[in-house]
């Protein structure tokens, strides 16, 4: 997460209403940038231009499902640090176990409440902010250890 830019969330979901709902709620309550893509193909085109901090990923889409998208995403080193939260109406332990192996951060059962959507995305934002501030702290600690001239 670049400290000079807003946190960027990409929503990959073929459901226009879900993309609009999530974008409205997240931008209103978390002051983040949210971009929506209606398909994995559109999402990969977007990823060639910008790398989001987080992807909210629908698991049930035509042509390429969310699981296939996530597997393909994880094979590309450029995208290895993107956090992913799958969104699904399927509450399958087997699906969740296989998604964990692909490095998801959490999951959202559809349809989510505003509160659940906000809290799960905020958890990733908070993690990245702590990570960024820890790096800054380590840099300032190392500056103090350098001999003065």
C-alpha atoms as a printed R data frame, in Angstrom:
    type eleno elety resid chain resno       x       y       z
1   ATOM     1    CA   UNK     A     1   0.000   0.000   0.000
2   ATOM     2    CA   UNK     A     2   1.483   3.287  -1.112
3   ATOM     3    CA   UNK     A     3   1.081   5.840   1.680
4   ATOM     4    CA   UNK     A     4   0.462   8.634  -0.861
5   ATOM     5    CA   UNK     A     5  -2.475   6.911  -2.522
6   ATOM     6    CA   UNK     A     6  -5.872   5.735  -1.370
7   ATOM     7    CA   UNK     A     7  -6.308   2.056  -0.611
8   ATOM     8    CA   UNK     A     8  -7.526   0.439  -3.849
9   ATOM     9    CA   UNK     A     9 -10.081  -2.375  -3.895
10  ATOM    10    CA   UNK     A    10 -11.008  -4.203  -7.087
11  ATOM    11    CA   UNK     A    11 -14.396  -5.931  -7.143
12  ATOM    12    CA   UNK     A    12 -14.599  -8.789  -9.647
13  ATOM    13    CA   UNK     A    13 -18.254  -9.791  -9.887
14  ATOM    14    CA   UNK     A    14 -20.677 -10.293 -12.750
15  ATOM    15    CA   UNK     A    15 -23.545  -8.969 -10.597
16  ATOM    16    CA   UNK     A    16 -23.941  -5.247 -11.334
17  ATOM    17    CA   UNK     A    17 -25.990  -4.669  -8.168
18  ATOM    18    CA   UNK     A    18 -23.360  -6.246  -5.907
19  ATOM    19    CA   UNK     A    19 -20.565  -4.194  -7.502
20  ATOM    20    CA   UNK     A    20 -22.589  -0.979  -7.082
21  ATOM    21    CA   UNK     A    21 -23.606  -1.857  -3.503
22  ATOM    22    CA   UNK     A    22 -20.052  -2.726  -2.413
23  ATOM    23    CA   UNK     A    23 -18.538   0.319  -4.135
24  ATOM    24    CA   UNK     A    24 -21.046   2.685  -2.518
25  ATOM    25    CA   UNK     A    25 -20.675   1.217   0.993
26  ATOM    26    CA   UNK     A    26 -16.881   0.970   0.955
27  ATOM    27    CA   UNK     A    27 -16.225   4.405  -0.514
28  ATOM    28    CA   UNK     A    28 -18.717   6.010   1.871
29  ATOM    29    CA   UNK     A    29 -17.511   4.377   5.080
30  ATOM    30    CA   UNK     A    30 -13.807   3.719   4.480
31  ATOM    31    CA   UNK     A    31 -12.723   6.551   2.163
32  ATOM    32    CA   UNK     A    32 -11.066   4.153  -0.271
33  ATOM    33    CA   UNK     A    33 -11.004   3.858  -4.047
34  ATOM    34    CA   UNK     A    34 -13.135   1.044  -5.445
35  ATOM    35    CA   UNK     A    35 -13.126  -0.173  -9.035
36  ATOM    36    CA   UNK     A    36 -15.481  -2.800 -10.400
37  ATOM    37    CA   UNK     A    37 -14.920  -5.376 -13.143
38  ATOM    38    CA   UNK     A    38 -17.706  -7.585 -14.417
39  ATOM    39    CA   UNK     A    39 -15.485 -10.499 -15.453
40  ATOM    40    CA   UNK     A    40 -12.098 -12.069 -14.776
41  ATOM    41    CA   UNK     A    41 -11.004 -11.053 -18.284
42  ATOM    42    CA   UNK     A    42 -11.820  -7.414 -17.552
43  ATOM    43    CA   UNK     A    43 -10.036  -7.752 -14.191
44  ATOM    44    CA   UNK     A    44  -6.824  -9.069 -15.781
45  ATOM    45    CA   UNK     A    45  -6.925  -6.147 -18.240
46  ATOM    46    CA   UNK     A    46  -7.228  -3.780 -15.270
47  ATOM    47    CA   UNK     A    47  -4.343  -5.534 -13.471
48  ATOM    48    CA   UNK     A    48  -2.054  -4.739 -16.402
49  ATOM    49    CA   UNK     A    49  -2.561  -1.041 -15.595
50  ATOM    50    CA   UNK     A    50  -2.913  -0.944 -11.806
51  ATOM    51    CA   UNK     A    51  -2.332  -3.279  -8.878
52  ATOM    52    CA   UNK     A    52  -5.017  -3.120  -6.191
53  ATOM    53    CA   UNK     A    53  -4.400  -3.710  -2.504
54  ATOM    54    CA   UNK     A    54  -7.422  -6.002  -2.290
55  ATOM    55    CA   UNK     A    55  -9.676  -7.972  -4.613
56  ATOM    56    CA   UNK     A    56 -13.241  -8.874  -3.621
57  ATOM    57    CA   UNK     A    57 -13.820 -11.900  -5.828
58  ATOM    58    CA   UNK     A    58 -17.122 -13.494  -6.788
59  ATOM    59    CA   UNK     A    59 -16.744 -17.261  -6.985
60  ATOM    60    CA   UNK     A    60 -19.600 -17.948  -9.412
61  ATOM    61    CA   UNK     A    61 -19.134 -16.242 -12.769
62  ATOM    62    CA   UNK     A    62 -19.636 -17.439 -16.330
63  ATOM    63    CA   UNK     A    63 -16.673 -18.289 -18.594
64  ATOM    64    CA   UNK     A    64 -14.090 -18.248 -15.757
65  ATOM    65    CA   UNK     A    65 -15.135 -18.785 -12.149
66  ATOM    66    CA   UNK     A    66 -13.497 -17.104  -9.178
67  ATOM    67    CA   UNK     A    67 -11.473 -20.168  -8.204
68  ATOM    68    CA   UNK     A    68  -9.884 -20.376 -11.680
69  ATOM    69    CA   UNK     A    69  -9.221 -16.615 -11.613
70  ATOM    70    CA   UNK     A    70  -7.524 -16.906  -8.222
71  ATOM    71    CA   UNK     A    71  -5.340 -19.839  -9.333
72  ATOM    72    CA   UNK     A    72  -4.243 -17.868 -12.410
73  ATOM    73    CA   UNK     A    73  -3.653 -14.743 -10.308
74  ATOM    74    CA   UNK     A    74  -1.421 -16.636  -7.859
75  ATOM    75    CA   UNK     A    75   0.749 -18.005 -10.688
76  ATOM    76    CA   UNK     A    76   1.859 -14.485 -11.638
77  ATOM    77    CA   UNK     A    77   4.573 -13.061  -9.356
78  ATOM    78    CA   UNK     A    78   3.430  -9.492 -10.083
79  ATOM    79    CA   UNK     A    79   0.214 -10.198  -8.216
80  ATOM    80    CA   UNK     A    80   1.498 -12.271  -5.294
81  ATOM    81    CA   UNK     A    81   0.974  -9.505  -2.721
82  ATOM    82    CA   UNK     A    82  -2.645  -8.735  -3.612
83  ATOM    83    CA   UNK     A    83  -5.004  -9.610  -0.792
84  ATOM    84    CA   UNK     A    84  -8.107 -11.540  -1.849
85  ATOM    85    CA   UNK     A    85 -11.476 -11.998  -0.170
86  ATOM    86    CA   UNK     A    86 -13.798 -14.361  -2.059
87  ATOM    87    CA   UNK     A    87 -17.512 -13.544  -2.002
88  ATOM    88    CA   UNK     A    88 -19.883 -16.465  -2.406
89  ATOM    89    CA   UNK     A    89 -23.327 -17.772  -1.563
90  ATOM    90    CA   UNK     A    90 -21.792 -21.241  -1.264
91  ATOM    91    CA   UNK     A    91 -20.854 -22.201   2.289
92  ATOM    92    CA   UNK     A    92 -18.762 -25.261   1.467
93  ATOM    93    CA   UNK     A    93 -15.956 -26.408   3.779
94  ATOM    94    CA   UNK     A    94 -14.184 -28.026   0.821
95  ATOM    95    CA   UNK     A    95 -14.295 -24.802  -1.210
96  ATOM    96    CA   UNK     A    96 -13.049 -22.775   1.747
97  ATOM    97    CA   UNK     A    97 -10.194 -25.249   2.379
98  ATOM    98    CA   UNK     A    98  -9.077 -25.090  -1.255
99  ATOM    99    CA   UNK     A    99  -9.264 -21.272  -1.227
100 ATOM   100    CA   UNK     A   100  -7.122 -21.135   1.915
101 ATOM   101    CA   UNK     A   101  -4.412 -23.034   0.037
102 ATOM   102    CA   UNK     A   102  -4.450 -20.221  -2.526
103 ATOM   103    CA   UNK     A   103  -3.816 -17.593   0.155
104 ATOM   104    CA   UNK     A   104  -7.151 -15.883   0.718
105 ATOM   105    CA   UNK     A   105  -7.393 -13.437   3.604
106 ATOM   106    CA   UNK     A   106 -11.007 -14.081   4.573
107 ATOM   107    CA   UNK     A   107 -14.311 -14.759   2.856
108 ATOM   108    CA   UNK     A   108 -17.698 -13.100   2.628
109 ATOM   109    CA   UNK     A   109 -20.972 -14.986   2.418
110 ATOM   110    CA   UNK     A   110 -23.417 -13.331   0.028
111 ATOM   111    CA   UNK     A   111 -25.427 -11.311   0.507
112 ATOM   112    CA   UNK     A   112 -23.341  -9.502   3.127
113 ATOM   113    CA   UNK     A   113 -24.564  -6.820   5.470
114 ATOM   114    CA   UNK     A   114 -22.937  -3.390   5.287
115 ATOM   115    CA   UNK     A   115 -21.249  -4.069   8.624
116 ATOM   116    CA   UNK     A   116 -19.682  -7.369   7.514
117 ATOM   117    CA   UNK     A   117 -18.435  -5.927   4.220
118 ATOM   118    CA   UNK     A   118 -16.909  -2.907   5.951
119 ATOM   119    CA   UNK     A   119 -15.299  -4.892   8.773
120 ATOM   120    CA   UNK     A   120 -13.673  -7.493   6.504
121 ATOM   121    CA   UNK     A   121 -12.212  -4.874   4.166
122 ATOM   122    CA   UNK     A   122 -11.145  -2.693   7.108
123 ATOM   123    CA   UNK     A   123  -9.243  -5.647   8.574
124 ATOM   124    CA   UNK     A   124  -7.085  -5.822   5.426
125 ATOM   125    CA   UNK     A   125  -6.597  -2.034   5.400
126 ATOM   126    CA   UNK     A   126  -5.514  -2.084   9.048
127 ATOM   127    CA   UNK     A   127  -3.100  -4.960   8.384
128 ATOM   128    CA   UNK     A   128  -1.482  -3.112   5.477
129 ATOM   129    CA   UNK     A   129  -1.257   0.130   7.453
130 ATOM   130    CA   UNK     A   130   0.468  -1.674  10.339
131 ATOM   131    CA   UNK     A   131   2.820  -3.355   7.883
132 ATOM   132    CA   UNK     A   132   3.646   0.010   6.285
133 ATOM   133    CA   UNK     A   133   4.184   1.737   9.639
134 ATOM   134    CA   UNK     A   134   6.373  -1.164  10.841
135 ATOM   135    CA   UNK     A   135   8.569  -0.737   7.759
136 ATOM   136    CA   UNK     A   136   8.796   2.998   8.448
137 ATOM   137    CA   UNK     A   137   9.660   2.305  12.087
138 ATOM   138    CA   UNK     A   138  12.399  -0.130  11.061
139 ATOM   139    CA   UNK     A   139  13.858   2.446   8.680
140 ATOM   140    CA   UNK     A   140  13.921   5.159  11.336
141 ATOM   141    CA   UNK     A   141  15.444   2.701  13.838
142 ATOM   142    CA   UNK     A   142  18.238   1.902  11.383
143 ATOM   143    CA   UNK     A   143  18.811   5.643  10.798
144 ATOM   144    CA   UNK     A   144  19.419   6.080  14.512
145 ATOM   145    CA   UNK     A   145  22.028   3.313  14.493
146 ATOM   146    CA   UNK     A   146  24.117   4.955  11.780
147 ATOM   147    CA   UNK     A   147  27.135   6.880  13.040
148 ATOM   148    CA   UNK     A   148  26.852  10.630  12.707
149 ATOM   149    CA   UNK     A   149  29.437  12.433  10.634
